[in-house]
Amino acid sequence: MVILPDEHTEQVALVRKLRSKGLFVFAVPNGGLRDAITSKRLKDEGATSGIPDLCLVMPEGGMIWIELKRRKGGTVSKVQKEIHARLEALGHTVIIGYGAKDAFDKLGEYID
């Protein structure tokens, strides 16, 4: 039985690879379990369900949003699909990567 890395491990690997190439990438930590008070405070501050996991800031002002899923079994929720559609309607690119390698490969047409 092959044990695949979890989403956290995949995201760490992708961030390290992108940063090793000198790219500016940052996480959007909207997920995770929180108590009700912290959850409300973050929502009041602008935390929004469905925002992709990472943002890659490109030269000349472009941004690519990266939704990272497990290599197998990862699914995109309804709210994530809605947010992705809103971002794309605003002219942003959204990549859904099933693991770090898949995400990096899909970014290939945008990065050197």
Secondary structure as UniProt FT lines:
FT   HELIX           7..20
FT   TURN            21..22
FT   STRAND          24..27
FT   HELIX           36..45
FT   TURN            49..50
FT   STRAND          54..57
FT   HELIX           59..61
FT   STRAND          63..69
FT   TURN            71..73
FT   HELIX           78..89
FT   TURN            90..91
FT   STRAND          93..98
FT   HELIX           100..107
FT   TURN            108..110
//
